[in-house]
Amino acid sequence: MNQVFVNNVRIPAQMADDRPKFLCGMDDRLVIQGIDQEGQTCSVAVVFEWPRMSRYRGQAHCTEYHRESRNVVLEVMESDWVEEARADSDPVWRDHFVLRHFIIYIDGFGCLEVIARSVRVEDPWCEPVGRA
């Protein structure tokens, strides 16, 4: 499985809460709030559009493979998890949806993996890189 860079995620210098929050809905969001280098409150969100599946791995259970995605969103190419999801789908819908495997690791939080159509990073202090 190859991992391909998608986008950087600016992690605040000091977290406001003890950990990021993963909010599930029509679009899943990983929200990171904190204080930046200038002492300003900031909030960064990694938005997974049209999510199908997600899994979380606590920091103590992450391997070097997971840590390669530290503070960046990576896409896992030729993902076994995506192939498994397709195989378990109803044959009528099997190839109807775009399924892409994204991964991000954050110190103190762990690793989040999501199968979704696309991902974007919402950061008001950075220029948007675009959608993947």
N, C-alpha and C positions, 0 to 999 in steps of 0.2 A: 504494500500500500504506500503510495507516494502522497506526500502532503504538499499542497501548493498555497503560497501566501495569498491572502485575500485583502486584509486590512489591518493596520495597527489599532490598538486600543490604548488610549492615554489613561493610565491609572493615576488617580489623585495621590499626592504625596502622603496624605493622611486620610484614612477612611473615616467617614462620618459615623457609620455603623460598624458593627463587628465583621460584617461580610456583605458581599453583593447580594441583591435580591433577584430571583428568577421568577418572573410574572408570566403565567400562562394565559393565553387567550387566542383571539384570531391570529395575532402575531405575537409570538413569544418574545419577551424582553429580558435581557440580563442588564440590570440597572446597578451602576456603581456610583455612589455618592461620596463626596469627601471634600477636603480642603486642598487647593492647589498650592504651588510654590509661592504665590503672592498672597496667600491667606484668604483667597476668595472661595466661596462655596461653589462647587461644580458638580455636574451630573453627566455621566456618559452612559449611553445605552447601546447595547448590541441587539439589534432587532432581527429576528429570524422570521421571514415572511412565509406564510402558508406552511407552518410546521406540521410534520406528520408524526414524529417520534422524538423523544429526548431521553437522555440518560446522564446521570451525575455520578462522579466518582470523587469521594473525599480525598483531600490532599495526602493523607497517609497511605492511600491505596493507589496513588498515581505512579506510573513508571516513567522512565526517561522518554519513552515514546509520547506520553501525554505532555510532559514538560517542554517538549520542543515547541509547543504552541503557546508559550508563556507571553502573555500580554499582546498576542496577535490572534486574529481569526485565520485559521487554515482550512482549506477544503481537502478532504481525504479522497483521493482519486482511486477508482477501482475498489471501492469499499465493500467488504464482505457484509457489513451490516445493511447497506442499501440492497445488495443482492438478496439477502435473507428477507428483507421487507418486501421486495418485489415477488419473491417466490411464495410468500404467505398471503399475497393479495388475491382477490377475486380475479380470475383470468380476463374478465371483461374490462377491468380497470387497471390491470397490471402495468401497462405502458402509457396510461393516460396522464399521469401526474409526473412532474419533474421532481426527482428525488436526488438531493445532493447532501453530502455528509460534511458538516462543519464542526470544528473543534476549537475550544479556547481553554487555556489554563491560566488561573490567577492565583498567585501566592496567597495563602491564608484562606482560600475558598475551595480550590480543587479544580477539577476538570468538568466542563460541560460539553456534551456532544449533542447535536441536533440534526435531524434529517428535515430539510426544508427546501422550498423552491429557491430562495435567495436569502442574502443577509446584507445588512448595512449597519454602519456605526454612526450614531447620532452624537456629535460632540460640538457644542456651540463655539468652542474656542479653536477648532481646527477646520481647515477647508475640507469639504466632503470629497472623498476619493471616488465615491460612486457605489453602485450596487454590484454585487457579485452574483 
